[in-house]
C-alpha cells in the first residue's frame, strides 16, 4: 500500500516505471528525468518526496569532481518497499485521458463492462 502522504501522480508513476526497468541500478536525477520524460525541476521534488517516504535511498556519487569534470551526482535507488509500492503504483495507474479534437472519428465509449 502506498504511503498516505504520497499521491499516485503521473510523475511518481513514471519514476517508478523507469526505475523498475532496472531496480538495482543507482539512477541520477537528470538521467531519470530524461528517461521518464519529466522536467528537470519537477524530478527533484518528486525524488525528495519518494526518499522522505522511505521508497528511495539516496547517496552521493563517490567521484572527484575535478577528475570527472562535473559536480558529484546524487544517486537514487529503490528500497525493497519502494520496489513493492512502485510495482503496485504502475499496475494500478489509471491515466486521465483528454481526447484531442483532432482525432477524427474518436468517440467516447459508454462506461461499463467490456466483452
C-alpha positions in Angstrom: 0.0 0.0 0.0 1.3 3.4 -0.9 2.0 5.8 2.0 -0.9 8.1 2.5 1.2 11.3 2.1 2.4 10.2 -1.4 0.0 10.6 -4.2 -0.1 8.5 -7.4 0.8 11.4 -9.6 1.7 10.8 -13.2 5.3 11.8 -12.4 5.6 9.4 -9.5 4.3 6.5 -11.6 6.7 7.5 -14.4 9.6 7.5 -12.0 8.6 4.1 -10.6 8.1 2.7 -14.1 11.6 3.9 -15.2 13.4 2.7 -12.1 11.7 -0.7 -12.2 13.3 -1.4 -15.6 16.5 -1.9 -13.6 15.5 -1.9 -9.9 19.1 -2.4 -8.6 20.6 0.5 -10.6 21.5 3.7 -8.9 20.0 6.5 -11.0 20.9 10.1 -11.0 18.2 12.8 -11.3 18.7 14.1 -14.8 19.0 10.6 -16.1 15.6 9.7 -14.6 14.1 13.0 -15.8 15.2 12.2 -19.4 14.1 8.6 -19.3 10.7 9.3 -17.6 10.1 12.4 -19.7 9.8 14.6 -16.7 11.1 18.2 -16.4 14.4 18.6 -14.6 12.9 20.9 -11.9 10.0 18.6 -11.3 12.0 15.4 -10.9 13.9 16.5 -7.8 10.8 17.5 -5.9 9.3 14.0 -6.6 12.6 12.3 -5.8 12.8 14.1 -2.4 9.2 13.1 -1.6 9.9 9.4 -2.5 13.1 9.5 -0.4 11.3 11.0 2.6 8.6 8.3 2.3 11.4 5.6 2.5 10.8 4.4 -1.0 14.2 5.5 -2.3 17.6 5.6 -0.8 20.0 8.3 -1.9 23.7 8.6 -1.8 26.3 11.0 -3.2 28.4 9.6 -6.0 32.0 8.8 -4.9 34.0 10.7 -7.5 36.4 13.7 -7.5 34.6 16.5 -9.4 37.9 17.8 -10.7 38.8 14.5 -12.2 35.4 13.8 -13.9 34.9 17.5 -14.8 31.4 17.9 -13.3 29.8 18.1 -9.9 29.1 14.9 -8.0 25.7 13.4 -8.6 23.1 12.3 -6.1 22.2 8.7 -6.9 18.8 7.2 -6.2 17.9 3.5 -5.8 14.6 1.8 -5.0 14.3 0.4 -1.5 12.6 -3.0 -1.2 9.4 -1.2 -0.1 9.9 1.2 -2.9 10.0 -1.6 -5.5 6.9 -3.2 -4.0 5.0 0.2 -3.9 6.3 1.1 -7.3 5.0 -2.2 -8.9 1.6 -1.6 -7.3 1.5 2.1 -8.4 2.4 1.2 -12.0 -0.1 -1.7 -12.1 -2.9 0.4 -10.6 -2.3 3.7 -12.5 -5.2 5.0 -14.5 -4.2 7.9 -16.6 -6.6 10.7 -17.2 -7.2 10.9 -20.9 -8.0 14.2 -22.5 -9.1 13.3 -26.1 -7.9 15.7 -28.8 -10.5 17.1 -31.1 -8.0 16.4 -33.9 -8.6 12.7 -33.6 -11.1 12.1 -36.4 -13.7 9.6 -35.6 -12.9 9.4 -31.9 -15.9 9.0 -29.7 -16.0 8.0 -26.1 -17.3 4.6 -25.2 -20.0 4.1 -22.7 -18.8 3.2 -19.2 -19.4 -0.4 -18.2 -18.1 -3.9 -18.6 -16.2 -4.8 -21.7 -16.8 -8.0 -23.6 
